[in-house]
Amino acid sequence: MKTTSDQKQPSTHREDKPLVLVETAFLASTASLIWFINYYFPMGPLLKVFFPIPTALLYLRWGNRASWMGATVSGLLLSVLMGPTRSILFVIPFALMGVMLGAVWKRGGNWFISIGLGSLLGSIGFFFRFWLLSILLGQDLWIYLTTQVTELVEWGFVKLGLLAQPSLLLIQLMALIMVFINNIIYLFVVHLVALLLLDRIGNSIPRPPKWVQILLDYD
């Protein structure tokens, strides 16, 4: 008789290998298509929340190897369709984020862990994108970001009645905090979408905190 832990492991029987390959190809193509459509026909955050979900679903269904294969295949497919640069911008961070989320969800990690790790990875991906685009455009985009944050901080100082001039260190720290908070919000929405979507197809993720369940009236 099989134990519960054995039953939860992804099947590796020979007869299941074609199914693994088909689902890997399908979900990798789905992730690539979502990125492709959003790039040429941007719909705001509507499609963006789905970027890491197909890769995470591969991990939930078939484990680590299939998930990494899906991330690699989606990157290669986008490289053919859109070029290496845009492909890299998808792989880092969204394909890697899908693998990470799938791994945490598979192990039953709570939302604080998965959102925290995902936000860290998303922030790294944000600055990697800035670095790569700065090289390609021949301009330092970090200066543009700090200029925008400076105007925001100065406006806040005026509203608070502070006469001090914000230092460069404070500006850069605020920029880092804003990027991280933005990623926390993004990952939280991704978790909500994954909760509602993956439950319906039989690949549940760990339950949300109690206050989220009460807010959504979700058991």
N, C-alpha and C positions, 0 to 999 in steps of 0.2 A: 504493500500500500504506500502511495506517494505522500510525502509530507506536504504541508502548506507551502513551505519555502521552495520545495521542488516544483510545485505547480506554478509558482510565480516566475520561475526562470524562463527566458525566451527559448523556444524550441529550437533544437539544432538537428532534428532528424533530417535525413536525406530528402524525404518527400516534401519537406517544408522549404528547402532551399530555393526552388523556383519562386515561391510566394514571397520570400524575403527579397529576392532580386527585383521582382515586379513592384513590390511596395516601395522599396528603396528608390527605384527609378521614378516611380509615380510621384512620391512625396518630394524628391529632389527637384523634379520638374515643376511641381506645384510651387515650391519655395522660389524657384527662379522666375516663374511666370508672375508671381505676385510682385516681386521686385521689379521686373521688366515693365509691367503695367503701371506700377506706381511711379516709376522714373519718367515715363513718357506721358502719362495721364495722371498727374498727382491728385490725390483725393484727400489731402490733409492726413490726419492720423488714422483714417479708416482702414487702409490696407497695411499701414506700418505695424500695427499691433499683431499682424499675422506673420511677420517675417521669421521669427524663430520657432514658431509652433510646429510646422511640418518636420523639422529636424528633431525637435523634442519628442514628437509623436513616434518617430522611428526608434528612438531610444526606449521609450515605454513599451513598444511592441516587440522589438527584436534585439535590444541591447546596444552595447557600446560600439561594436564593429559596424553594424548597419548604420548607426547614427553618423559615425565618422565618414563612412562611404557616402551617405547622403549629402553631408556638408561638402565633401570633395567634388562629387558629381555636380551639385548645383553651382559650385564655383567654376568648374570647367565649362559647364553649359553657358553660363553668363559671360565667360571669357570669350567664347565663340560668338555669342550674340551681340555683346556690347563692348568687348575689349577687356584686356586685363585690369585696367585701372578701376572700372566700375565693378568688375567682378570682385576685386580685393575689398572694395568698400562694402560689399555685401558680406563676404566671408568674415571680415573684421568690422563689426563685432557680431553680426546677427547669426551667421551659421555657427560660430563658436558658442554664442549664447544659447542656441538651440540645444547643442550637445550638453552644455553645462546644466541647463534647466532640466533636460531629460534625466541626467544623472542624479540630480538632487531629488527630483520628483520620484524617480524609481526607488530611491533609498528611503522615501518617506520623510524627507527633510521638510521642516515647516516653512511657511511663507517668509519669515524674517530672514532665514538663511538664503533661500533662493533669490529673494528680491535684493538682499544685500550684495551677494556675489554677482548677480546680474547687473546691478547698478555700477559696481566697480568695473566690470568688464565693459559695460556700455560707455562709461566715462573714458576708459582707455581707448576704446574705439573712436570716440568723439575726437580726442586729441590726435590720434593716429590719422584720422581723416583731415584734420586741420594741417598736420605736418605734410601729408602727401599732397594735398591741394595747394599748399603754399609753395611746394617745390615745382609743381606743374604750372602754376600761374606766375611764378617768379615774384610773388608778393607774400609778405608776412601777415597772414590772416589773424594771428594772435593779437597783433596791434589793433586791428579793426574790432575784435571782440573786447579788448580791454578799454577801447574808446567808448564803446556802447555801455559797458558796465560803469565806467567813470561817470558818464552823464546820469546814469540811474542813481549811483551812490550820491553824487552831488545834489541831485533833486531830493533825495531822502534827507540829506544833511540840512538843506534849506527848510524842508517841512518840519524838521525837528528843532529848528532854530539854532543849529550848530554852526559856528563860524570857522571851524577848522577845515583845512584842506585835506581830503583823503589821500593817504600815502599810496605809493605804487604797490607795496606789499599788501595793503588792505584791498586794493582793487583786484589784484590777482587772486587773493584768497576768496573774495566774493565771487569771482568768476568760477573758481573751482567748486565752490559750494552750490552755485546756481546750476552748473552742469550736473553735479551729482544729484541734486534734488529733482531736476528734470528727468533724470534716468530712473529715480525711484518711482516717480509718477507713472512713467512709461511702463516699467516692469509690473507695477501694481495693476494697470489696465490689462497687460498681457496675461497676468494670472487670472483675472476675472474672465477674460475671453476664453482662456484655456479651460477654466473650471466649467463653464457653461457648454463649451463645444465638445471637449473630450469626454465628459460624463455621458453625453448622448451617444457616443460611439463605443462606449465600454472600456475606455482607457482613462480612468479617473486619476486626478492628481491629488496630493494631500489636501485635506479640508482647510479652508481659510480660518483665520482667527474668529473667535466667537462673535465679535462685534460686526464683522463682515457678514456672517451668516444671519445675524439678526437684521442687519440693514437690508440684505437681499431677500430675507425670508426664505433662506436656502438651507436645507438639511443635508 
